[in-house]
Amino acid sequence: MNTNKSIIGIGILAIVYMVGLTGFLLPQWQAYFEYLTPVNLLFAAGMVFAFHKKWSVPFALYIAAVFAAGWQVELIGVKTGLIFGEYHYDEGLGFKILDIPLMIGLNWALLIYCTGTIASYTPLPNWAKALLGAILMVALDAVLEPFAVAHGLWTWETETIPLSNYLGWFVISFIMLLPFFRYNFSTRNAVAVALYVLQLLFFGVLLAI
Protein backbone atom coordinates (compact mmCIF):
# COMPACT_ATOMS: atom_id res chain seq x y z
CA MET A 1 0.00 0.00 0.00
CA ASN A 2 2.78 2.44 0.92
CA THR A 3 4.54 1.62 -2.35
CA ASN A 4 1.39 2.36 -4.31
CA LYS A 5 0.96 5.67 -2.51
CA SER A 6 4.56 6.60 -3.25
CA ILE A 7 4.05 5.82 -6.94
CA ILE A 8 1.00 8.07 -6.96
CA GLY A 9 2.93 10.85 -5.20
CA ILE A 10 5.82 10.56 -7.66
CA GLY A 11 3.37 10.59 -10.56
CA ILE A 12 1.73 13.78 -9.30
CA LEU A 13 5.10 15.50 -8.88
CA ALA A 14 6.19 14.35 -12.35
CA ILE A 15 3.04 15.84 -13.89
CA VAL A 16 3.54 19.11 -12.02
CA TYR A 17 7.14 19.42 -13.20
CA MET A 18 6.28 18.50 -16.78
CA VAL A 19 3.58 21.16 -16.83
CA GLY A 20 6.03 23.62 -15.26
CA LEU A 21 8.71 22.80 -17.83
CA THR A 22 6.23 23.36 -20.64
CA GLY A 23 5.16 26.66 -19.11
CA PHE A 24 8.72 27.96 -18.84
CA LEU A 25 9.45 26.94 -22.42
CA LEU A 26 6.47 28.90 -23.77
CA PRO A 27 7.18 32.66 -23.72
CA GLN A 28 3.49 33.57 -23.41
CA TRP A 29 3.17 31.51 -20.20
CA GLN A 30 6.58 32.11 -18.66
CA ALA A 31 5.66 35.11 -16.48
CA TYR A 32 2.68 33.25 -15.03
CA PHE A 33 4.79 30.24 -14.09
CA GLU A 34 7.46 32.49 -12.55
CA TYR A 35 4.74 33.90 -10.31
CA LEU A 36 3.82 30.36 -9.23
CA THR A 37 7.37 29.44 -8.14
CA PRO A 38 6.70 29.86 -4.36
CA VAL A 39 3.46 27.87 -4.74
CA ASN A 40 5.33 25.03 -6.43
CA LEU A 41 7.92 25.01 -3.65
CA LEU A 42 5.22 24.79 -0.98
CA PHE A 43 3.44 22.01 -2.86
CA ALA A 44 6.62 20.01 -3.39
CA ALA A 45 7.58 20.32 0.27
CA GLY A 46 4.11 19.23 1.35
CA MET A 47 4.26 16.18 -0.90
CA VAL A 48 7.72 15.12 0.26
CA PHE A 49 7.17 15.58 3.98
CA ALA A 50 3.78 13.85 3.78
CA PHE A 51 5.68 10.66 2.90
CA HIS A 52 8.18 10.88 5.75
CA LYS A 53 7.63 7.75 7.85
CA LYS A 54 9.21 8.68 11.19
CA TRP A 55 7.69 11.97 12.31
CA SER A 56 8.71 12.89 15.84
CA VAL A 57 9.26 16.02 17.90
CA PRO A 58 13.08 15.85 17.44
CA PHE A 59 12.68 15.47 13.67
CA ALA A 60 10.23 18.38 13.47
CA LEU A 61 12.64 20.51 15.53
CA TYR A 62 15.48 19.52 13.21
CA ILE A 63 13.55 20.57 10.09
CA ALA A 64 12.56 23.84 11.80
CA ALA A 65 16.21 24.43 12.77
CA VAL A 66 17.41 23.84 9.18
CA PHE A 67 14.69 26.21 7.93
CA ALA A 68 15.79 28.91 10.39
CA ALA A 69 19.51 28.31 9.87
CA GLY A 70 19.13 28.35 6.09
CA TRP A 71 17.30 31.67 6.23
CA GLN A 72 19.86 33.10 8.67
CA VAL A 73 22.79 32.02 6.52
CA GLU A 74 21.19 33.73 3.52
CA LEU A 75 20.68 36.88 5.57
CA ILE A 76 24.35 36.94 6.54
CA GLY A 77 25.32 36.16 2.96
CA VAL A 78 23.27 38.98 1.46
CA LYS A 79 24.25 41.56 4.05
CA THR A 80 27.98 40.79 4.10
CA GLY A 81 28.81 38.92 0.90
CA LEU A 82 31.15 36.76 2.96
CA ILE A 83 29.56 33.30 2.58
CA PHE A 84 28.42 32.91 -1.01
CA GLY A 85 29.51 36.12 -2.68
CA GLU A 86 27.81 39.41 -3.54
CA TYR A 87 24.13 38.87 -4.41
CA HIS A 88 20.61 39.99 -3.56
CA TYR A 89 17.15 38.48 -3.76
CA ASP A 90 14.61 39.67 -6.30
CA GLU A 91 10.84 39.18 -6.04
CA GLY A 92 10.49 35.68 -7.50
CA LEU A 93 10.36 33.82 -4.17
CA GLY A 94 7.65 35.99 -2.68
CA PHE A 95 7.38 37.53 0.81
CA LYS A 96 10.66 38.73 2.32
CA ILE A 97 11.86 39.69 5.78
CA LEU A 98 14.99 41.84 5.90
CA ASP A 99 15.28 41.32 2.13
CA ILE A 100 15.40 37.52 2.46
CA PRO A 101 12.44 35.41 1.24
CA LEU A 102 10.96 33.05 3.81
CA MET A 103 10.74 30.48 1.03
CA ILE A 104 14.53 30.21 0.93
CA GLY A 105 14.48 28.70 4.40
CA LEU A 106 11.96 26.12 3.22
CA ASN A 107 14.12 25.42 0.19
CA TRP A 108 17.10 24.66 2.42
CA ALA A 109 15.03 22.35 4.63
CA LEU A 110 13.51 20.53 1.67
CA LEU A 111 16.75 20.01 -0.24
CA ILE A 112 18.70 18.95 2.85
CA TYR A 113 16.00 16.38 3.54
CA CYS A 114 15.97 15.11 -0.06
CA THR A 115 19.75 14.82 -0.39
CA GLY A 116 20.01 13.28 3.06
CA THR A 117 17.37 10.73 2.12
CA ILE A 118 19.23 9.78 -1.06
CA ALA A 119 22.50 9.39 0.84
CA SER A 120 20.76 7.25 3.46
CA TYR A 121 20.24 4.52 0.85
CA THR A 122 23.99 3.91 0.80
CA PRO A 123 25.96 1.74 3.29
CA LEU A 124 28.43 4.57 3.95
CA PRO A 125 29.33 5.78 7.46
CA ASN A 126 27.42 8.83 8.66
CA TRP A 127 30.17 11.36 7.84
CA ALA A 128 30.43 9.98 4.30
CA LYS A 129 26.66 10.11 3.86
CA ALA A 130 26.77 13.78 4.87
CA LEU A 131 29.60 14.32 2.40
CA LEU A 132 27.61 12.66 -0.40
CA GLY A 133 24.53 14.71 0.47
CA ALA A 134 26.58 17.93 0.31
CA ILE A 135 27.91 16.93 -3.11
CA LEU A 136 24.34 16.32 -4.29
CA MET A 137 23.37 19.77 -3.00
CA VAL A 138 26.14 21.44 -5.00
CA ALA A 139 25.26 19.42 -8.11
CA LEU A 140 21.68 20.68 -7.95
CA ASP A 141 22.78 24.24 -7.27
CA ALA A 142 24.98 24.14 -10.37
CA VAL A 143 21.91 23.78 -12.60
CA LEU A 144 19.63 25.87 -10.37
CA GLU A 145 21.74 29.04 -10.41
CA PRO A 146 21.27 29.98 -14.11
CA PHE A 147 17.52 29.39 -13.80
CA ALA A 148 17.27 31.50 -10.65
CA VAL A 149 19.10 34.43 -12.20
CA ALA A 150 17.12 34.25 -15.46
CA HIS A 151 13.74 34.13 -13.73
CA GLY A 152 14.01 36.75 -11.02
CA LEU A 153 14.80 34.70 -7.93
CA TRP A 154 18.14 36.32 -7.13
CA THR A 155 20.85 38.39 -8.83
CA TRP A 156 24.63 38.18 -8.57
CA GLU A 157 26.57 41.42 -8.39
CA THR A 158 29.42 39.79 -10.33
CA GLU A 159 29.44 38.79 -14.00
CA THR A 160 29.88 35.12 -13.15
CA ILE A 161 28.72 33.01 -10.23
CA PRO A 162 31.64 32.94 -7.79
CA LEU A 163 33.27 29.70 -6.68
CA SER A 164 32.56 30.78 -3.10
CA ASN A 165 28.87 30.14 -3.76
CA TYR A 166 29.42 26.45 -4.38
CA LEU A 167 31.94 26.14 -1.58
CA GLY A 168 29.47 27.81 0.77
CA TRP A 169 26.68 25.46 -0.30
CA PHE A 170 28.95 22.46 0.25
CA VAL A 171 30.20 23.41 3.72
CA ILE A 172 26.81 24.52 5.06
CA SER A 173 25.04 21.48 3.62
CA PHE A 174 27.63 19.13 5.14
CA ILE A 175 27.17 20.72 8.58
CA MET A 176 23.37 20.57 8.31
CA LEU A 177 23.41 16.93 7.20
CA LEU A 178 25.60 15.63 10.03
CA PRO A 179 22.81 15.66 12.65
CA PHE A 180 20.39 14.20 10.09
CA PHE A 181 22.40 10.98 10.22
CA ARG A 182 23.70 11.33 13.76
CA TYR A 183 20.14 11.20 15.13
CA ASN A 184 18.88 8.73 12.50
CA PHE A 185 16.23 10.98 11.00
CA SER A 186 16.60 9.33 7.59
CA THR A 187 13.93 7.00 6.22
CA ARG A 188 13.18 5.42 2.89
CA ASN A 189 11.22 8.10 1.04
CA ALA A 190 10.95 7.48 -2.70
CA VAL A 191 9.05 10.75 -3.19
CA ALA A 192 12.00 12.73 -1.80
CA VAL A 193 14.38 10.92 -4.16
CA ALA A 194 12.03 11.57 -7.09
CA LEU A 195 11.77 15.28 -6.29
CA TYR A 196 15.54 15.67 -6.36
CA VAL A 197 15.74 13.87 -9.72
CA LEU A 198 12.84 15.89 -11.13
CA GLN A 199 14.43 19.17 -10.09
CA LEU A 200 17.77 18.12 -11.53
CA LEU A 201 16.08 17.26 -14.84
CA PHE A 202 13.88 20.36 -14.81
CA PHE A 203 16.73 22.83 -14.30
CA GLY A 204 19.08 20.79 -16.47
CA VAL A 205 16.73 20.79 -19.45
CA LEU A 206 16.11 24.53 -19.16
CA LEU A 207 19.86 25.12 -18.91
CA ALA A 208 20.54 23.01 -21.99
CA ILE A 209 17.90 24.61 -24.23
Order of alpha helices (4+ residues) and beta strands (2+ residues): alpha-alpha-alpha-alpha-beta-beta-beta-alpha-alpha-beta-alpha-alpha
